[in-house]
Amino acid sequence: MKIIWKIIIIVIIVGLLLSVVGFFTGASRIIYFSRSGVQVSGGEISQITETNLEQFRSVSVDVGFSDVEFVNSDSFGIDLYGHDMEWLWTLEDGKLDITHDRSAQLHVVNLQFVTAERNYVKIFLPADTELEYVTIKTSSGDIKIESFRADNVDVRSSFGDATLNNITSNHLQADLSSGRFTGTNLATGRFDFKGRFGSGYFQSVTADSIKADSSSGDLRFTDCAFGDFDATNRFGDITANGFVSSKTNIQASSGDVRITGDLSGETIVRTEFGDTKLTLSREKDEYSYDISVRFGDIRFDGVRQRDQTSLNSGTVQENHLKLSASSGDIEVSFGN
């Protein structure tokens, strides 16, 4: 083992021991690592609560180890709670800006006991408030926002889950490094989703176009309707039920693709290691098709194509299926 890893492990063990001592003596509940090394919190709590704020039209939140939540209320307000940090916030010209003093203590790793309440940012606003833009960025914390309209919504989290519900926008962006994404009742013109380590769940989502990129985790769509659907998944399944798309482009490196619904226009599905199963609501004569496998079977309209590695309609219609698999089966059924 390299000497640097030995030092890191020793530092972590010492820090944990200090934290346990502080916990039982009542001196502290938190240990964190900063640029200065291992620090044991003195337990100071900073909380700012403001109610009946003037209406804001835009929201920008950039915090470290804090949960961020939008809460429906009769008025506009904020509630900021944190351990050993100085909150910084302004409301000028309709723009609400929330962050904290990063020069005081840069929490690289923050370990809390269950008795210590998590840092949080709560933003209160009436349901269906119309905003110009919403930008949320957190290094480690969950994000939960719902019930508003905005021209642009941008949500980013390094380590934490993101839950979005009942949001209408022109452009929606969600970027998660490690955490689960859940989107429900979303309506947007353009949707850009990127998840590195974590699954993405989409229910009752509509968009003119969506680009979903996942490095490791499943992508699941339920009762969703898209104009252009572009999805890439390197390690994980892509599953869609009650799905509608007028142009579909899917690439899966290692995982299954299973879609039930109405696919019109051009549908392209490429898989490397995984099966493809399309259960389509339209009839077979509404499609042309070009299907090929290298190592796998083709089952088309209930019939297994024995000893065939390709199947081609010989024509190209408005609704066209182009399906290929390097190692995996392809199954297509119609009129369901």
C-alpha positions as CSV (number, residue, x, y, z in Angstrom):
1,M,0.0,0.0,0.0
2,K,1.4,3.4,-0.9
3,I,2.4,5.7,2.0
4,I,-0.2,8.3,1.0
5,W,-3.1,5.9,1.5
6,K,-1.7,4.8,4.9
7,I,-1.6,8.4,5.9
8,I,-5.2,9.0,4.7
9,I,-6.5,5.9,6.6
10,I,-4.6,7.0,9.8
11,V,-6.0,10.5,9.6
12,I,-9.6,9.2,9.1
13,I,-9.3,6.8,12.1
14,V,-7.9,9.5,14.3
15,G,-10.6,11.9,13.2
16,L,-13.3,9.4,14.0
17,L,-11.9,8.7,17.4
18,L,-11.8,12.4,18.1
19,S,-15.4,12.7,16.9
20,V,-16.6,9.9,19.2
21,V,-14.9,11.5,22.2
22,G,-16.5,14.8,21.3
23,F,-19.9,13.1,20.9
24,F,-19.9,11.5,24.4
25,T,-18.5,14.5,26.1
26,G,-21.2,16.7,24.5
27,A,-18.5,19.0,22.9
28,S,-19.3,18.2,19.3
29,R,-21.4,16.2,17.0
30,I,-19.5,16.7,13.7
31,I,-16.1,15.9,12.3
32,Y,-15.0,17.3,9.0
33,F,-11.9,17.4,6.8
34,S,-10.8,20.8,5.4
35,R,-7.7,22.1,3.7
36,S,-6.3,22.6,7.2
37,G,-6.7,18.9,8.0
38,V,-9.0,17.1,10.4
39,Q,-11.3,19.4,12.3
40,V,-13.7,18.7,15.1
41,S,-16.7,21.0,15.1
42,G,-17.4,23.2,18.0
43,G,-21.1,22.6,17.4
44,E,-22.0,26.2,16.5
45,I,-25.2,26.5,14.6
46,S,-26.1,29.3,12.2
47,Q,-29.8,29.7,11.3
48,I,-31.4,32.5,9.3
49,T,-35.2,32.6,8.9
50,E,-36.9,35.2,6.9
51,T,-40.6,35.3,6.2
52,N,-42.8,37.6,4.1
53,L,-40.0,38.4,1.6
54,E,-40.8,40.4,-1.5
55,Q,-41.5,38.3,-4.5
56,F,-38.4,36.9,-6.3
57,R,-38.4,36.1,-9.9
58,S,-35.1,34.1,-10.0
59,V,-33.3,31.8,-7.6
60,S,-29.6,30.9,-7.4
61,V,-28.4,28.5,-4.7
62,D,-24.7,27.4,-4.5
63,V,-23.9,25.5,-1.3
64,G,-21.6,22.7,-0.1
65,F,-22.9,20.2,2.3
66,S,-26.6,21.2,2.5
67,D,-30.0,19.9,1.4
68,V,-32.0,22.2,-0.8
69,E,-35.8,22.2,-0.7
70,F,-38.6,24.3,-2.2
71,V,-41.6,24.4,0.0
72,N,-45.1,25.5,-1.0
73,S,-46.2,28.4,1.2
74,D,-48.6,31.4,1.2
75,S,-45.7,33.8,1.1
76,F,-42.1,34.1,0.0
77,G,-39.3,33.3,2.5
78,I,-36.2,31.3,3.4
79,D,-34.9,29.1,6.2
80,L,-31.1,28.5,6.3
81,Y,-29.6,26.1,8.8
82,G,-26.0,25.0,9.1
83,H,-23.2,23.9,11.3
84,D,-20.1,26.0,11.5
85,M,-20.8,28.2,8.5
86,E,-21.7,31.8,7.7
87,W,-24.7,32.1,5.4
88,L,-24.6,34.7,2.7
89,W,-27.8,35.7,1.0
90,T,-29.2,38.6,-1.0
91,L,-32.5,39.6,-2.6
92,E,-32.0,42.3,-5.1
93,D,-34.0,43.2,-8.2
94,G,-36.1,40.1,-7.9
95,K,-33.1,37.8,-7.7
96,L,-32.6,35.6,-4.6
97,D,-29.0,34.5,-4.2
98,I,-28.0,32.0,-1.4
99,T,-24.5,30.7,-0.7
100,H,-22.0,30.6,2.3
101,D,-18.6,31.9,3.2
102,R,-16.3,29.3,1.6
103,S,-13.1,30.9,2.8
104,A,-14.0,30.1,6.5
105,Q,-14.1,26.3,6.3
106,L,-14.0,24.3,3.2
107,H,-15.7,21.0,4.1
108,V,-14.1,18.4,1.9
109,V,-15.6,15.5,3.8
110,N,-18.3,15.9,6.5
111,L,-19.2,13.1,8.8
112,Q,-22.3,13.6,11.1
113,F,-23.9,11.5,13.8
114,V,-27.6,10.9,13.5
115,T,-28.3,13.3,16.3
116,A,-26.9,16.2,14.3
117,E,-29.5,17.8,12.0
118,R,-28.4,18.1,8.4
119,N,-27.6,21.4,6.9
120,Y,-30.4,22.7,4.8
121,V,-31.7,25.5,2.6
122,K,-35.5,25.9,2.4
123,I,-37.1,28.3,0.0
124,F,-40.7,29.1,0.5
125,L,-42.9,30.2,-2.4
126,P,-46.6,29.9,-3.5
127,A,-47.4,27.0,-5.7
128,D,-47.2,27.6,-9.5
129,T,-45.1,30.7,-9.0
130,E,-43.6,31.9,-12.3
131,L,-39.9,32.3,-12.3
132,E,-37.3,33.3,-14.9
133,Y,-34.6,30.9,-13.9
134,V,-33.7,28.5,-11.1
135,T,-30.1,27.4,-10.5
136,I,-29.3,24.9,-7.8
137,K,-25.8,23.6,-7.1
138,T,-24.7,21.5,-4.1
139,S,-21.6,19.5,-3.5
140,S,-23.2,17.0,-1.1
141,G,-26.9,17.2,-0.3
142,D,-30.3,16.2,-1.6
143,I,-32.4,18.5,-3.8
144,K,-36.2,18.6,-3.7
145,I,-38.0,21.2,-5.8
146,E,-41.6,21.3,-7.0
147,S,-44.6,23.3,-8.1
148,F,-43.5,26.3,-10.1
149,R,-43.0,27.5,-13.6
150,A,-39.6,28.7,-14.9
151,D,-38.0,29.6,-18.2
152,N,-34.8,27.8,-17.2
153,V,-34.1,25.2,-14.5
154,D,-30.6,24.0,-13.8
155,V,-30.0,21.4,-11.0
156,R,-26.5,20.0,-10.2
157,S,-25.4,17.8,-7.3
158,S,-22.1,16.0,-6.8
159,F,-23.2,13.6,-4.0
160,G,-27.0,13.5,-3.4
161,D,-30.4,12.7,-4.8
162,A,-32.5,15.1,-6.8
163,T,-36.3,15.0,-6.8
164,L,-38.3,17.3,-9.2
165,N,-42.1,17.4,-9.3
166,N,-44.8,19.4,-11.0
167,I,-42.5,21.8,-12.9
168,T,-43.1,23.5,-16.2
169,S,-40.1,25.0,-18.0
170,N,-38.7,25.8,-21.4
171,H,-35.3,24.3,-20.6
172,L,-34.6,21.8,-17.8
173,Q,-31.1,20.5,-17.0
174,A,-30.2,18.0,-14.3
175,D,-26.6,16.9,-13.7
176,L,-25.8,14.4,-11.0
177,S,-22.4,12.8,-10.3
178,S,-23.6,10.3,-7.7
179,G,-27.2,10.1,-6.7
180,R,-30.7,9.1,-7.8
181,F,-32.8,11.4,-10.0
182,T,-36.6,11.3,-9.8
183,G,-38.7,13.5,-12.1
184,T,-42.5,13.4,-11.9
185,N,-45.1,15.6,-13.7
186,L,-42.5,17.6,-15.7
187,A,-43.3,19.5,-18.9
188,T,-40.5,21.2,-20.7
189,G,-39.3,22.2,-24.2
190,R,-35.8,20.8,-23.9
191,F,-34.6,18.3,-21.2
192,D,-30.9,17.6,-20.7
193,F,-30.2,14.9,-18.1
194,K,-26.8,13.5,-17.1
195,G,-26.2,10.9,-14.4
196,R,-22.8,9.3,-13.7
197,F,-23.4,6.9,-10.8
198,G,-27.1,6.5,-10.1
199,S,-30.4,5.7,-11.6
200,G,-32.9,8.0,-13.3
201,Y,-36.6,7.7,-12.9
202,F,-39.0,9.7,-15.1
203,Q,-42.8,9.5,-14.7
204,S,-45.4,11.6,-16.6
205,V,-42.7,13.7,-18.3
206,T,-43.3,15.5,-21.6
207,A,-40.6,17.3,-23.7
208,D,-40.1,18.4,-27.2
209,S,-36.7,16.9,-27.0
210,I,-34.7,15.0,-24.3
211,K,-31.1,13.9,-24.1
212,A,-30.5,11.4,-21.3
213,D,-26.9,10.3,-20.6
214,S,-26.1,7.7,-17.9
215,S,-22.7,6.3,-17.1
216,S,-23.8,3.7,-14.6
217,G,-27.4,3.2,-13.5
218,D,-30.9,2.3,-14.9
219,L,-33.0,4.8,-16.9
220,R,-36.8,4.2,-16.4
221,F,-39.6,6.0,-18.1
222,T,-43.3,5.6,-17.3
223,D,-46.1,7.4,-19.2
224,C,-43.7,9.8,-20.9
225,A,-44.1,11.5,-24.3
226,F,-41.2,13.1,-26.2
227,G,-40.6,14.5,-29.6
228,D,-36.9,13.6,-30.0
229,F,-35.7,11.0,-27.6
230,D,-31.9,10.5,-27.4
231,A,-30.6,8.1,-24.6
232,T,-27.2,6.7,-23.9
233,N,-26.5,4.2,-21.1
234,R,-23.1,2.6,-20.6
235,F,-23.9,0.2,-17.7
236,G,-27.6,-0.2,-16.9
237,D,-31.0,-0.9,-18.4
238,I,-33.3,1.4,-20.3
239,T,-36.9,0.6,-19.6
240,A,-40.0,2.5,-20.9
241,N,-43.7,1.8,-20.4
242,G,-46.6,3.8,-21.8
243,F,-44.0,5.5,-23.9
244,V,-44.5,7.8,-26.9
245,S,-41.8,9.2,-29.1
246,S,-41.7,10.5,-32.7
247,K,-37.9,10.1,-33.1
248,T,-35.8,7.7,-31.0
249,N,-32.1,7.1,-30.8
250,I,-30.9,4.7,-28.1
251,Q,-27.4,3.4,-27.5
252,A,-26.7,0.9,-24.7
253,S,-23.3,-0.6,-24.0
254,S,-24.1,-3.1,-21.3
255,G,-27.8,-3.5,-20.4
256,D,-31.2,-4.3,-21.8
257,V,-33.6,-2.0,-23.7
258,R,-37.3,-2.7,-23.1
259,I,-39.9,-0.3,-24.5
260,T,-43.7,-0.6,-24.5
261,G,-45.6,2.1,-26.4
262,D,-45.9,4.1,-29.6
263,L,-42.8,4.7,-31.6
264,S,-43.2,6.7,-34.7
265,G,-40.7,8.2,-37.2
266,E,-37.2,6.8,-37.1
267,T,-36.3,4.5,-34.3
268,I,-32.6,3.5,-33.8
269,V,-31.5,1.1,-31.1
270,R,-28.0,-0.1,-30.8
271,T,-26.9,-2.5,-28.0
272,E,-23.5,-4.0,-27.3
273,F,-24.2,-6.5,-24.5
274,G,-27.9,-6.8,-23.7
275,D,-31.3,-7.7,-25.1
276,T,-33.7,-5.4,-27.0
277,K,-37.5,-5.9,-26.6
278,L,-40.0,-3.5,-28.3
279,T,-43.7,-4.0,-27.7
280,L,-45.3,-1.6,-30.1
281,S,-48.9,-0.3,-30.3
282,R,-48.9,0.2,-34.0
283,E,-49.4,-2.6,-36.6
284,K,-46.6,-4.2,-38.4
285,D,-47.5,-2.8,-41.8
286,E,-47.0,0.7,-40.5
287,Y,-43.2,0.0,-40.3
288,S,-40.2,-0.7,-42.4
289,Y,-37.3,-2.3,-40.6
290,D,-33.6,-3.2,-40.7
291,I,-32.6,-5.6,-37.9
292,S,-29.3,-7.3,-37.3
293,V,-27.5,-9.3,-34.6
294,R,-24.0,-10.8,-34.4
295,F,-24.5,-13.1,-31.4
296,G,-28.2,-13.6,-30.6
297,D,-31.6,-14.4,-31.9
298,I,-34.3,-12.3,-33.7
299,R,-37.9,-12.8,-32.8
300,F,-40.1,-10.7,-35.1
301,D,-43.9,-10.4,-34.7
302,G,-44.0,-13.6,-32.6
303,V,-41.8,-15.7,-35.0
304,R,-38.3,-16.7,-34.3
305,Q,-36.0,-16.1,-37.3
306,R,-34.0,-19.3,-37.0
307,D,-30.4,-19.2,-38.3
308,Q,-30.9,-15.6,-39.4
309,T,-28.7,-12.8,-38.3
310,S,-30.5,-10.0,-40.2
311,L,-34.0,-9.1,-41.3
312,N,-34.8,-6.3,-43.7
313,S,-38.2,-5.1,-45.1
314,G,-36.4,-3.9,-48.3
315,T,-38.2,-0.5,-48.1
316,V,-38.0,2.6,-45.9
317,Q,-41.2,4.0,-44.7
318,E,-42.0,7.1,-42.5
319,N,-41.9,4.8,-39.5
320,H,-38.6,2.9,-39.6
321,L,-37.0,0.5,-37.2
322,K,-33.2,0.2,-37.3
323,L,-32.2,-2.3,-34.6
324,S,-28.8,-3.9,-34.0
325,A,-27.1,-5.9,-31.3
326,S,-23.5,-7.2,-30.9
327,S,-24.4,-9.7,-28.3
328,G,-28.0,-10.1,-27.3
329,D,-31.5,-11.0,-28.6
330,I,-33.9,-8.6,-30.4
331,E,-37.6,-9.1,-30.1
332,V,-40.3,-6.9,-31.7
333,S,-44.1,-7.3,-31.5
334,F,-46.9,-5.2,-32.9
335,G,-50.5,-4.2,-32.2
336,N,-50.3,-4.4,-28.4
